[in-house]
Amino acid sequence: MGNCMISIEVTGSHHNGEPYDIDQLAKEFVLTLKSKGHTVSHAALNVGGGYDLTDKGFPLKADEPTFYKQR
């Protein structure tokens, strides 16, 4: 027994009130964990995607000035 963190990256629908939405499924999973006696100290849905901040990932404005150029 001990602390752990579950991290899942998903692309799909959420916040539409449908039973197949990611937020609905995640909430069901949290409730299942709790019903089996696990303590869930934090559960959150973060939306908007992520940015790879390594040198091969998302460029900084100073790195590629034309990246942010308006069309």
Secondary structure, 3 states (H helix, E strand, C coil): CCCCCCCCCCCCCCCCCCCCCHHHHHHHHHHHHHHCCCCCCCCCCCCCCCCCCCCCCCCCCCCCHHHHCCC
